Amino acid sequence: MVQDCILCLQEAALQFLSKKPVYPTDPKDCFVNPPCGCPNPGKEVQCEDCPHLEACFSNCRKESKEWVR
């Protein structure tokens, strides 16, 4: 739990200091170098349950809504 809080604070500080998004803002970028190492990300059956892809797509959707405002 403490490690999760530290990681969250590190990512928030990185994003604040660099002023650029930590996660991709284009859904196509979610398929580039996924942490699972899948050779065909998004094309395999197990990709439907991939937490990385779900989080990445969700973040892209959130970023696109912020740009619309």
N, CA, C and O atoms as a Tripos MOL2 file, in Angstrom:
@<TRIPOS>MOLECULE
protein
  276   275    69     0     0
PROTEIN
NO_CHARGES

@<TRIPOS>ATOM
      1 N           0.8260   -1.1900    0.0000 N.3       1 MET1
      2 CA          0.0000    0.0000    0.0000 C.3       1 MET1
      3 C           0.8760    1.2630    0.0000 C.2       1 MET1
      4 O           0.6030    2.2170   -0.7280 O.2       1 MET1
      5 N           1.9100    1.2540    0.8100 N.am      2 VAL2
      6 CA          2.8050    2.4060    0.8590 C.3       2 VAL2
      7 C           3.5260    2.5630   -0.4720 C.2       2 VAL2
      8 O           3.7340    3.6780   -0.9490 O.2       2 VAL2
      9 N           3.9080    1.4320   -1.0680 N.am      3 GLN3
     10 CA          4.5860    1.4880   -2.3640 C.3       3 GLN3
     11 C           3.6660    2.0730   -3.4340 C.2       3 GLN3
     12 O           4.1230    2.8130   -4.3050 O.2       3 GLN3
     13 N           2.3820    1.7510   -3.3760 N.am      4 ASP4
     14 CA          1.4210    2.3060   -4.3300 C.3       4 ASP4
     15 C           1.3290    3.8210   -4.1840 C.2       4 ASP4
     16 O           1.2820    4.5440   -5.1790 O.2       4 ASP4
     17 N           1.3020    4.2950   -2.9490 N.am      5 CYS5
     18 CA          1.2270    5.7410   -2.7050 C.3       5 CYS5
     19 C           2.4820    6.4430   -3.2080 C.2       5 CYS5
     20 O           2.4050    7.5180   -3.8030 O.2       5 CYS5
     21 N           3.6360    5.8300   -2.9650 N.am      6 ILE6
     22 CA          4.8950    6.4210   -3.4240 C.3       6 ILE6
     23 C           4.9240    6.4720   -4.9490 C.2       6 ILE6
     24 O           5.3150    7.4870   -5.5250 O.2       6 ILE6
     25 N           4.5140    5.3910   -5.6050 N.am      7 LEU7
     26 CA          4.4800    5.3570   -7.0660 C.3       7 LEU7
     27 C           3.5350    6.4270   -7.6170 C.2       7 LEU7
     28 O           3.8540    7.1050   -8.5930 O.2       7 LEU7
     29 N           2.3780    6.5700   -6.9840 N.am      8 CYS8
     30 CA          1.4150    7.5750   -7.4250 C.3       8 CYS8
     31 C           1.9990    8.9790   -7.2880 C.2       8 CYS8
     32 O           1.8530    9.8030   -8.1910 O.2       8 CYS8
     33 N           2.6510    9.2490   -6.1790 N.am      9 LEU9
     34 CA          3.2700   10.5630   -5.9780 C.3       9 LEU9
     35 C           4.3990   10.8110   -6.9690 C.2       9 LEU9
     36 O           4.5580   11.9270   -7.4630 O.2       9 LEU9
     37 N           5.1810    9.7800   -7.2610 N.am     10 GLN10
     38 CA          6.2680    9.9230   -8.2330 C.3      10 GLN10
     39 C           5.7190   10.2570   -9.6160 C.2      10 GLN10
     40 O           6.2420   11.1420  -10.2930 O.2      10 GLN10
     41 N           4.6750    9.5620  -10.0370 N.am     11 GLU11
     42 CA          4.0980    9.8170  -11.3590 C.3      11 GLU11
     43 C           3.4570   11.2000  -11.4270 C.2      11 GLU11
     44 O           3.5530   11.8850  -12.4450 O.2      11 GLU11
     45 N           2.8050   11.6040  -10.3420 N.am     12 ALA12
     46 CA          2.1980   12.9360  -10.3130 C.3      12 ALA12
     47 C           3.2740   14.0170  -10.3920 C.2      12 ALA12
     48 O           3.1150   15.0090  -11.1040 O.2      12 ALA12
     49 N           4.3670   13.8200   -9.6600 N.am     13 ALA13
     50 CA          5.4620   14.7930   -9.7030 C.3      13 ALA13
     51 C           6.0960   14.8290  -11.0840 C.2      13 ALA13
     52 O           6.4130   15.9060  -11.5880 O.2      13 ALA13
     53 N           6.2850   13.6740  -11.7000 N.am     14 LEU14
     54 CA          6.8570   13.6150  -13.0400 C.3      14 LEU14
     55 C           5.9770   14.3480  -14.0410 C.2      14 LEU14
     56 O           6.4720   15.1170  -14.8640 O.2      14 LEU14
     57 N           4.6820   14.1120  -13.9690 N.am     15 GLN15
     58 CA          3.7680   14.7620  -14.8930 C.3      15 GLN15
     59 C           3.7370   16.2670  -14.6530 C.2      15 GLN15
     60 O           3.6900   17.0450  -15.6060 O.2      15 GLN15
     61 N           3.7610   16.6790  -13.3980 N.am     16 PHE16
     62 CA          3.7290   18.1020  -13.0800 C.3      16 PHE16
     63 C           4.9970   18.8100  -13.5390 C.2      16 PHE16
     64 O           4.9380   19.9120  -14.0840 O.2      16 PHE16
     65 N           6.1440   18.1710  -13.3160 N.am     17 LEU17
     66 CA          7.4160   18.7970  -13.6700 C.3      17 LEU17
     67 C           7.6780   18.7880  -15.1730 C.2      17 LEU17
     68 O           8.2250   19.7500  -15.7140 O.2      17 LEU17
     69 N           7.3000   17.7310  -15.8340 N.am     18 SER18
     70 CA          7.5880   17.6390  -17.2670 C.3      18 SER18
     71 C           6.5330   18.3370  -18.1140 C.2      18 SER18
     72 O           6.7870   18.6670  -19.2730 O.2      18 SER18
     73 N           5.3490   18.5650  -17.5470 N.am     19 LYS19
     74 CA          4.2450   19.2300  -18.2400 C.3      19 LYS19
     75 C           3.8610   18.5360  -19.5450 C.2      19 LYS19
     76 O           3.3210   19.1570  -20.4610 O.2      19 LYS19
     77 N           4.1460   17.2580  -19.6090 N.am     20 LYS20
     78 CA          3.6870   16.4840  -20.7540 C.3      20 LYS20
     79 C           2.9960   15.2400  -20.2190 C.2      20 LYS20
     80 O           3.3240   14.7860  -19.1230 O.2      20 LYS20
     81 N           2.0650   14.6870  -20.9480 N.am     21 PRO21
     82 CA          1.3200   13.5460  -20.4500 C.3      21 PRO21
     83 C           2.2160   12.3210  -20.2680 C.2      21 PRO21
     84 O           3.0880   12.0360  -21.0890 O.2      21 PRO21
     85 N           1.9780   11.6180  -19.1820 N.am     22 VAL22
     86 CA          2.7430   10.4050  -18.8990 C.3      22 VAL22
     87 C           2.2240    9.2620  -19.7690 C.2      22 VAL22
     88 O           2.9910    8.4020  -20.2030 O.2      22 VAL22
     89 N           0.9360    9.2640  -20.0150 N.am     23 TYR23
     90 CA          0.3210    8.2100  -20.8020 C.3      23 TYR23
     91 C           0.0270    8.7280  -22.2070 C.2      23 TYR23
     92 O          -0.1130    9.9360  -22.4010 O.2      23 TYR23
     93 N          -0.0670    7.8440  -23.1780 N.am     24 PRO24
     94 CA         -0.3740    8.2740  -24.5430 C.3      24 PRO24
     95 C          -1.7340    8.9670  -24.6130 C.2      24 PRO24
     96 O          -2.6470    8.6500  -23.8510 O.2      24 PRO24
     97 N          -1.8490    9.9020  -25.5250 N.am     25 THR25
     98 CA         -3.1260   10.5820  -25.7190 C.3      25 THR25
     99 C          -3.8290   10.0960  -26.9800 C.2      25 THR25
    100 O          -4.9840   10.4500  -27.2190 O.2      25 THR25
    101 N          -3.1510    9.2970  -27.7820 N.am     26 ASP26
    102 CA         -3.7360    8.7250  -28.9940 C.3      26 ASP26
    103 C          -3.9040    7.2190  -28.7790 C.2      26 ASP26
    104 O          -2.9320    6.5450  -28.4350 O.2      26 ASP26
    105 N          -5.1010    6.6770  -28.9710 N.am     27 PRO27
    106 CA         -5.3150    5.2430  -28.7420 C.3      27 PRO27
    107 C          -4.3630    4.3300  -29.5220 C.2      27 PRO27
    108 O          -4.0550    3.2310  -29.0620 O.2      27 PRO27
    109 N          -3.8960    4.7690  -30.6920 N.am     28 LYS28
    110 CA         -2.9650    3.9350  -31.4650 C.3      28 LYS28
    111 C          -1.6610    3.7130  -30.7000 C.2      28 LYS28
    112 O          -1.0160    2.6760  -30.8590 O.2      28 LYS28
    113 N          -1.2710    4.6820  -29.8700 N.am     29 ASP29
    114 CA         -0.0230    4.5610  -29.1140 C.3      29 ASP29
    115 C          -0.1110    3.5320  -27.9940 C.2      29 ASP29
    116 O           0.9180    3.1120  -27.4650 O.2      29 ASP29
    117 N          -1.3120    3.1220  -27.6260 N.am     30 CYS30
    118 CA         -1.4860    2.1230  -26.5680 C.3      30 CYS30
    119 C          -0.9330    0.7550  -26.9930 C.2      30 CYS30
    120 O          -0.5850   -0.0710  -26.1490 O.2      30 CYS30
    121 N          -0.8560    0.5290  -28.2960 N.am     31 PHE31
    122 CA         -0.3880   -0.7610  -28.7960 C.3      31 PHE31
    123 C           1.1320   -0.8240  -28.9460 C.2      31 PHE31
    124 O           1.6690   -1.8850  -29.2640 O.2      31 PHE31
    125 N           1.8270    0.2720  -28.7280 N.am     32 VAL32
    126 CA          3.2840    0.3170  -28.8940 C.3      32 VAL32
    127 C           3.9580   -0.0830  -27.5920 C.2      32 VAL32
    128 O           3.7400    0.5440  -26.5560 O.2      32 VAL32
    129 N           4.7710   -1.1180  -27.6440 N.am     33 ASN33
    130 CA          5.5460   -1.6090  -26.5010 C.3      33 ASN33
    131 C           4.7250   -1.8160  -25.2340 C.2      33 ASN33
    132 O           5.0180   -1.1900  -24.2150 O.2      33 ASN33
    133 N           3.7050   -2.6740  -25.2650 N.am     34 PRO34
    134 CA          2.9420   -2.9160  -24.0380 C.3      34 PRO34
    135 C           3.8090   -3.6560  -23.0170 C.2      34 PRO34
    136 O           4.7010   -4.4120  -23.4030 O.2      34 PRO34
    137 N           3.5610   -3.4490  -21.7220 N.am     35 PRO35
    138 CA          4.3920   -4.0880  -20.7000 C.3      35 PRO35
    139 C           4.2570   -5.6040  -20.6620 C.2      35 PRO35
    140 O           5.1220   -6.2830  -20.1070 O.2      35 PRO35
    141 N           3.1880   -6.1490  -21.2410 N.am     36 CYS36
    142 CA          3.0220   -7.6040  -21.2410 C.3      36 CYS36
    143 C           3.9480   -8.2800  -22.2520 C.2      36 CYS36
    144 O           4.1850   -9.4850  -22.1660 O.2      36 CYS36
    145 N           4.4730   -7.5060  -23.2120 N.am     37 GLY37
    146 CA          5.3820   -8.0610  -24.2090 C.3      37 GLY37
    147 C           4.6790   -8.8030  -25.3250 C.2      37 GLY37
    148 O           5.3150   -9.5660  -26.0530 O.2      37 GLY37
    149 N           3.3950   -8.6000  -25.4740 N.am     38 CYS38
    150 CA          2.6170   -9.2720  -26.5150 C.3      38 CYS38
    151 C           3.1340   -8.8520  -27.8960 C.2      38 CYS38
    152 O           3.2720   -7.6570  -28.1590 O.2      38 CYS38
    153 N           3.4210   -9.8150  -28.7800 N.am     39 PRO39
    154 CA          3.9250   -9.4630  -30.1100 C.3      39 PRO39
    155 C           2.8620   -8.8350  -31.0170 C.2      39 PRO39
    156 O           3.2020   -8.0930  -31.9380 O.2      39 PRO39
    157 N           1.5810   -9.1230  -30.7680 N.am     40 ASN40
    158 CA          0.4780   -8.5700  -31.5650 C.3      40 ASN40
    159 C          -0.5580   -7.9420  -30.6370 C.2      40 ASN40
    160 O          -1.6690   -8.4600  -30.5230 O.2      40 ASN40
    161 N          -0.2200   -6.8400  -29.9740 N.am     41 PRO41
    162 CA         -1.1720   -6.2700  -29.0180 C.3      41 PRO41
    163 C          -2.4690   -5.8260  -29.6880 C.2      41 PRO41
    164 O          -2.4670   -5.1890  -30.7420 O.2      41 PRO41
    165 N          -3.5730   -6.1860  -29.0390 N.am     42 GLY42
    166 CA         -4.8910   -5.8380  -29.5570 C.3      42 GLY42
    167 C          -5.4510   -6.8540  -30.5250 C.2      42 GLY42
    168 O          -6.6260   -6.7780  -30.8810 O.2      42 GLY42
    169 N          -4.6400   -7.8060  -30.9630 N.am     43 LYS43
    170 CA         -5.0940   -8.7910  -31.9390 C.3      43 LYS43
    171 C          -5.2290  -10.1890  -31.3440 C.2      43 LYS43
    172 O          -5.7200  -11.1040  -32.0060 O.2      43 LYS43
    173 N          -4.7980  -10.3520  -30.1070 N.am     44 GLU44
    174 CA         -4.8820  -11.6490  -29.4340 C.3      44 GLU44
    175 C          -6.1190  -11.6780  -28.5330 C.2      44 GLU44
    176 O          -6.6020  -10.6310  -28.1020 O.2      44 GLU44
    177 N          -6.6250  -12.8750  -28.2510 N.am     45 VAL45
    178 CA         -7.8120  -13.0220  -27.4110 C.3      45 VAL45
    179 C          -7.5370  -12.5140  -25.9990 C.2      45 VAL45
    180 O          -8.4000  -11.8720  -25.4000 O.2      45 VAL45
    181 N          -6.3510  -12.7910  -25.4560 N.am     46 GLN46
    182 CA         -6.0460  -12.3780  -24.0860 C.3      46 GLN46
    183 C          -5.9380  -10.8640  -23.9430 C.2      46 GLN46
    184 O          -5.9540  -10.3570  -22.8210 O.2      46 GLN46
    185 N          -5.8290  -10.1320  -25.0410 N.am     47 CYS47
    186 CA         -5.7450   -8.6660  -24.9830 C.3      47 CYS47
    187 C          -7.0590   -8.0350  -24.5120 C.2      47 CYS47
    188 O          -7.0700   -6.8900  -24.0600 O.2      47 CYS47
    189 N          -8.1610   -8.7780  -24.6160 N.am     48 GLU48
    190 CA         -9.4370   -8.2430  -24.1650 C.3      48 GLU48
    191 C          -9.4540   -8.0130  -22.6620 C.2      48 GLU48
    192 O         -10.2010   -7.1630  -22.1760 O.2      48 GLU48
    193 N          -8.6430   -8.7560  -21.9220 N.am     49 ASP49
    194 CA         -8.5830   -8.6130  -20.4680 C.3      49 ASP49
    195 C          -7.3050   -7.9110  -20.0110 C.2      49 ASP49
    196 O          -6.9830   -7.9430  -18.8240 O.2      49 ASP49
    197 N          -6.5870   -7.2910  -20.9090 N.am     50 CYS50
    198 CA         -5.3060   -6.6610  -20.5740 C.3      50 CYS50
    199 C          -5.5430   -5.3750  -19.7770 C.2      50 CYS50
    200 O          -6.1640   -4.4430  -20.2870 O.2      50 CYS50
    201 N          -5.0560   -5.3130  -18.5310 N.am     51 PRO51
    202 CA         -5.2620   -4.1030  -17.7310 C.3      51 PRO51
    203 C          -4.5240   -2.8870  -18.3030 C.2      51 PRO51
    204 O          -4.9840   -1.7550  -18.1500 O.2      51 PRO51
    205 N          -3.3840   -3.1190  -18.9600 N.am     52 HIS52
    206 CA         -2.6310   -2.0030  -19.5520 C.3      52 HIS52
    207 C          -3.4420   -1.3410  -20.6640 C.2      52 HIS52
    208 O          -3.5550   -0.1160  -20.7090 O.2      52 HIS52
    209 N          -4.0050   -2.1520  -21.5610 N.am     53 LEU53
    210 CA         -4.7760   -1.5900  -22.6680 C.3      53 LEU53
    211 C          -6.0380   -0.8870  -22.1720 C.2      53 LEU53
    212 O          -6.4010    0.1770  -22.6730 O.2      53 LEU53
    213 N          -6.7060   -1.4890  -21.1810 N.am     54 GLU54
    214 CA         -7.9040   -0.8590  -20.6370 C.3      54 GLU54
    215 C          -7.5770    0.5000  -20.0290 C.2      54 GLU54
    216 O          -8.2780    1.4830  -20.2700 O.2      54 GLU54
    217 N          -6.5080    0.5460  -19.2390 N.am     55 ALA55
    218 CA         -6.1230    1.8080  -18.5940 C.3      55 ALA55
    219 C          -5.6880    2.8400  -19.6270 C.2      55 ALA55
    220 O          -6.0160    4.0200  -19.5020 O.2      55 ALA55
    221 N          -4.9610    2.4080  -20.6340 N.am     56 CYS56
    222 CA         -4.4720    3.3200  -21.6540 C.3      56 CYS56
    223 C          -5.6270    3.9080  -22.4560 C.2      56 CYS56
    224 O          -5.6620    5.1150  -22.6980 O.2      56 CYS56
    225 N          -6.5730    3.0650  -22.8710 N.am     57 PHE57
    226 CA         -7.7230    3.5590  -23.6270 C.3      57 PHE57
    227 C          -8.5790    4.4910  -22.7740 C.2      57 PHE57
    228 O          -9.0700    5.5110  -23.2570 O.2      57 PHE57
    229 N          -8.7490    4.1380  -21.5260 N.am     58 SER58
    230 CA         -9.5320    4.9720  -20.6190 C.3      58 SER58
    231 C          -8.8770    6.3420  -20.4650 C.2      58 SER58
    232 O          -9.5610    7.3660  -20.4640 O.2      58 SER58
    233 N          -7.5610    6.3560  -20.3350 N.am     59 ASN59
    234 CA         -6.8470    7.6150  -20.1800 C.3      59 ASN59
    235 C          -6.9230    8.4480  -21.4630 C.2      59 ASN59
    236 O          -7.0480    9.6710  -21.3990 O.2      59 ASN59
    237 N          -6.8490    7.8020  -22.6120 N.am     60 CYS60
    238 CA         -6.9690    8.5220  -23.8870 C.3      60 CYS60
    239 C          -8.3340    9.1750  -23.9940 C.2      60 CYS60
    240 O          -8.4470   10.3110  -24.4560 O.2      60 CYS60
    241 N          -9.3580    8.4740  -23.5750 N.am     61 ARG61
    242 CA        -10.7150    9.0080  -23.6300 C.3      61 ARG61
    243 C         -10.8320   10.2070  -22.6850 C.2      61 ARG61
    244 O         -11.4580   11.2120  -23.0210 O.2      61 ARG61
    245 N         -10.2200   10.0890  -21.4950 N.am     62 LYS62
    246 CA        -10.2560   11.1810  -20.5270 C.3      62 LYS62
    247 C          -9.5120   12.4000  -21.0660 C.2      62 LYS62
    248 O          -9.9810   13.5290  -20.9240 O.2      62 LYS62
    249 N          -8.3490   12.1730  -21.6840 N.am     63 GLU63
    250 CA         -7.5620   13.2740  -22.2370 C.3      63 GLU63
    251 C          -8.3210   13.9760  -23.3630 C.2      63 GLU63
    252 O          -8.2810   15.2020  -23.4720 O.2      63 GLU63
    253 N          -9.0100   13.2020  -24.1980 N.am     64 SER64
    254 CA         -9.7340   13.8180  -25.3140 C.3      64 SER64
    255 C         -10.8900   14.6730  -24.7970 C.2      64 SER64
    256 O         -11.2060   15.6990  -25.3990 O.2      64 SER64
    257 N         -11.5270   14.2710  -23.6940 N.am     65 LYS65
    258 CA        -12.6020   15.0610  -23.1260 C.3      65 LYS65
    259 C         -12.0660   16.3550  -22.5360 C.2      65 LYS65
    260 O         -12.7430   17.3810  -22.5890 O.2      65 LYS65
    261 N         -10.8580   16.3260  -21.9730 N.am     66 GLU66
    262 CA        -10.2710   17.5390  -21.3960 C.3      66 GLU66
    263 C          -9.9320   18.5410  -22.4960 C.2      66 GLU66
    264 O         -10.0140   19.7490  -22.2750 O.2      66 GLU66
    265 N          -9.5520   18.0570  -23.6750 N.am     67 TRP67
    266 CA         -9.2160   18.9690  -24.7740 C.3      67 TRP67
    267 C         -10.4620   19.6400  -25.3270 C.2      67 TRP67
    268 O         -10.3910   20.7510  -25.8500 O.2      67 TRP67
    269 N         -11.5990   18.9730  -25.2140 N.am     68 VAL68
    270 CA        -12.8430   19.5070  -25.7620 C.3      68 VAL68
    271 C         -13.3190   20.7010  -24.9370 C.2      68 VAL68
    272 O         -13.9190   21.6290  -25.4800 O.2      68 VAL68
    273 N         -13.0590   20.6820  -23.6450 N.am     69 ARG69
    274 CA        -13.5290   21.7560  -22.7580 C.3      69 ARG69
    275 C         -13.0110   23.0840  -23.1280 C.2      69 ARG69
    276 O         -13.3260   24.0750  -22.4680 O.2      69 ARG69
@<TRIPOS>BOND
     1     1     2 1
     2     2     3 1
     3     3     4 2
     4     3     5 am
     5     5     6 1
     6     6     7 1
     7     7     8 2
     8     7     9 am
     9     9    10 1
    10    10    11 1
    11    11    12 2
    12    11    13 am
    13    13    14 1
    14    14    15 1
    15    15    16 2
    16    15    17 am
    17    17    18 1
    18    18    19 1
    19    19    20 2
    20    19    21 am
    21    21    22 1
    22    22    23 1
    23    23    24 2
    24    23    25 am
    25    25    26 1
    26    26    27 1
    27    27    28 2
    28    27    29 am
    29    29    30 1
    30    30    31 1
    31    31    32 2
    32    31    33 am
    33    33    34 1
    34    34    35 1
    35    35    36 2
    36    35    37 am
    37    37    38 1
    38    38    39 1
    39    39    40 2
    40    39    41 am
    41    41    42 1
    42    42    43 1
    43    43    44 2
    44    43    45 am
    45    45    46 1
    46    46    47 1
    47    47    48 2
    48    47    49 am
    49    49    50 1
    50    50    51 1
    51    51    52 2
    52    51    53 am
    53    53    54 1
    54    54    55 1
    55    55    56 2
    56    55    57 am
    57    57    58 1
    58    58    59 1
    59    59    60 2
    60    59    61 am
    61    61    62 1
    62    62    63 1
    63    63    64 2
    64    63    65 am
    65    65    66 1
    66    66    67 1
    67    67    68 2
    68    67    69 am
    69    69    70 1
    70    70    71 1
    71    71    72 2
    72    71    73 am
    73    73    74 1
    74    74    75 1
    75    75    76 2
    76    75    77 am
    77    77    78 1
    78    78    79 1
    79    79    80 2
    80    79    81 am
    81    81    82 1
    82    82    83 1
    83    83    84 2
    84    83    85 am
    85    85    86 1
    86    86    87 1
    87    87    88 2
    88    87    89 am
    89    89    90 1
    90    90    91 1
    91    91    92 2
    92    91    93 am
    93    93    94 1
    94    94    95 1
    95    95    96 2
    96    95    97 am
    97    97    98 1
    98    98    99 1
    99    99   100 2
   100    99   101 am
   101   101   102 1
   102   102   103 1
   103   103   104 2
   104   103   105 am
   105   105   106 1
   106   106   107 1
   107   107   108 2
   108   107   109 am
   109   109   110 1
   110   110   111 1
   111   111   112 2
   112   111   113 am
   113   113   114 1
   114   114   115 1
   115   115   116 2
   116   115   117 am
   117   117   118 1
   118   118   119 1
   119   119   120 2
   120   119   121 am
   121   121   122 1
   122   122   123 1
   123   123   124 2
   124   123   125 am
   125   125   126 1
   126   126   127 1
   127   127   128 2
   128   127   129 am
   129   129   130 1
   130   130   131 1
   131   131   132 2
   132   131   133 am
   133   133   134 1
   134   134   135 1
   135   135   136 2
   136   135   137 am
   137   137   138 1
   138   138   139 1
   139   139   140 2
   140   139   141 am
   141   141   142 1
   142   142   143 1
   143   143   144 2
   144   143   145 am
   145   145   146 1
   146   146   147 1
   147   147   148 2
   148   147   149 am
   149   149   150 1
   150   150   151 1
   151   151   152 2
   152   151   153 am
   153   153   154 1
   154   154   155 1
   155   155   156 2
   156   155   157 am
   157   157   158 1
   158   158   159 1
   159   159   160 2
   160   159   161 am
   161   161   162 1
   162   162   163 1
   163   163   164 2
   164   163   165 am
   165   165   166 1
   166   166   167 1
   167   167   168 2
   168   167   169 am
   169   169   170 1
   170   170   171 1
   171   171   172 2
   172   171   173 am
   173   173   174 1
   174   174   175 1
   175   175   176 2
   176   175   177 am
   177   177   178 1
   178   178   179 1
   179   179   180 2
   180   179   181 am
   181   181   182 1
   182   182   183 1
   183   183   184 2
   184   183   185 am
   185   185   186 1
   186   186   187 1
   187   187   188 2
   188   187   189 am
   189   189   190 1
   190   190   191 1
   191   191   192 2
   192   191   193 am
   193   193   194 1
   194   194   195 1
   195   195   196 2
   196   195   197 am
   197   197   198 1
   198   198   199 1
   199   199   200 2
   200   199   201 am
   201   201   202 1
   202   202   203 1
   203   203   204 2
   204   203   205 am
   205   205   206 1
   206   206   207 1
   207   207   208 2
   208   207   209 am
   209   209   210 1
   210   210   211 1
   211   211   212 2
   212   211   213 am
   213   213   214 1
   214   214   215 1
   215   215   216 2
   216   215   217 am
   217   217   218 1
   218   218   219 1
   219   219   220 2
   220   219   221 am
   221   221   222 1
   222   222   223 1
   223   223   224 2
   224   223   225 am
   225   225   226 1
   226   226   227 1
   227   227   228 2
   228   227   229 am
   229   229   230 1
   230   230   231 1
   231   231   232 2
   232   231   233 am
   233   233   234 1
   234   234   235 1
   235   235   236 2
   236   235   237 am
   237   237   238 1
   238   238   239 1
   239   239   240 2
   240   239   241 am
   241   241   242 1
   242   242   243 1
   243   243   244 2
   244   243   245 am
   245   245   246 1
   246   246   247 1
   247   247   248 2
   248   247   249 am
   249   249   250 1
   250   250   251 1
   251   251   252 2
   252   251   253 am
   253   253   254 1
   254   254   255 1
   255   255   256 2
   256   255   257 am
   257   257   258 1
   258   258   259 1
   259   259   260 2
   260   259   261 am
   261   261   262 1
   262   262   263 1
   263   263   264 2
   264   263   265 am
   265   265   266 1
   266   266   267 1
   267   267   268 2
   268   267   269 am
   269   269   270 1
   270   270   271 1
   271   271   272 2
   272   271   273 am
   273   273   274 1
   274   274   275 1
   275   275   276 2
@<TRIPOS>SUBSTRUCTURE
     1 MET1         2 RESIDUE 1 A MET
     2 VAL2         6 RESIDUE 1 A VAL
     3 GLN3        10 RESIDUE 1 A GLN
     4 ASP4        14 RESIDUE 1 A ASP
     5 CYS5        18 RESIDUE 1 A CYS
     6 ILE6        22 RESIDUE 1 A ILE
     7 LEU7        26 RESIDUE 1 A LEU
     8 CYS8        30 RESIDUE 1 A CYS
     9 LEU9        34 RESIDUE 1 A LEU
    10 GLN10       38 RESIDUE 1 A GLN
    11 GLU11       42 RESIDUE 1 A GLU
    12 ALA12       46 RESIDUE 1 A ALA
    13 ALA13       50 RESIDUE 1 A ALA
    14 LEU14       54 RESIDUE 1 A LEU
    15 GLN15       58 RESIDUE 1 A GLN
    16 PHE16       62 RESIDUE 1 A PHE
    17 LEU17       66 RESIDUE 1 A LEU
    18 SER18       70 RESIDUE 1 A SER
    19 LYS19       74 RESIDUE 1 A LYS
    20 LYS20       78 RESIDUE 1 A LYS
    21 PRO21       82 RESIDUE 1 A PRO
    22 VAL22       86 RESIDUE 1 A VAL
    23 TYR23       90 RESIDUE 1 A TYR
    24 PRO24       94 RESIDUE 1 A PRO
    25 THR25       98 RESIDUE 1 A THR
    26 ASP26      102 RESIDUE 1 A ASP
    27 PRO27      106 RESIDUE 1 A PRO
    28 LYS28      110 RESIDUE 1 A LYS
    29 ASP29      114 RESIDUE 1 A ASP
    30 CYS30      118 RESIDUE 1 A CYS
    31 PHE31      122 RESIDUE 1 A PHE
    32 VAL32      126 RESIDUE 1 A VAL
    33 ASN33      130 RESIDUE 1 A ASN
    34 PRO34      134 RESIDUE 1 A PRO
    35 PRO35      138 RESIDUE 1 A PRO
    36 CYS36      142 RESIDUE 1 A CYS
    37 GLY37      146 RESIDUE 1 A GLY
    38 CYS38      150 RESIDUE 1 A CYS
    39 PRO39      154 RESIDUE 1 A PRO
    40 ASN40      158 RESIDUE 1 A ASN
    41 PRO41      162 RESIDUE 1 A PRO
    42 GLY42      166 RESIDUE 1 A GLY
    43 LYS43      170 RESIDUE 1 A LYS
    44 GLU44      174 RESIDUE 1 A GLU
    45 VAL45      178 RESIDUE 1 A VAL
    46 GLN46      182 RESIDUE 1 A GLN
    47 CYS47      186 RESIDUE 1 A CYS
    48 GLU48      190 RESIDUE 1 A GLU
    49 ASP49      194 RESIDUE 1 A ASP
    50 CYS50      198 RESIDUE 1 A CYS
    51 PRO51      202 RESIDUE 1 A PRO
    52 HIS52      206 RESIDUE 1 A HIS
    53 LEU53      210 RESIDUE 1 A LEU
    54 GLU54      214 RESIDUE 1 A GLU
    55 ALA55      218 RESIDUE 1 A ALA
    56 CYS56      222 RESIDUE 1 A CYS
    57 PHE57      226 RESIDUE 1 A PHE
    58 SER58      230 RESIDUE 1 A SER
    59 ASN59      234 RESIDUE 1 A ASN
    60 CYS60      238 RESIDUE 1 A CYS
    61 ARG61      242 RESIDUE 1 A ARG
    62 LYS62      246 RESIDUE 1 A LYS
    63 GLU63      250 RESIDUE 1 A GLU
    64 SER64      254 RESIDUE 1 A SER
    65 LYS65      258 RESIDUE 1 A LYS
    66 GLU66      262 RESIDUE 1 A GLU
    67 TRP67      266 RESIDUE 1 A TRP
    68 VAL68      270 RESIDUE 1 A VAL
    69 ARG69      274 RESIDUE 1 A ARG
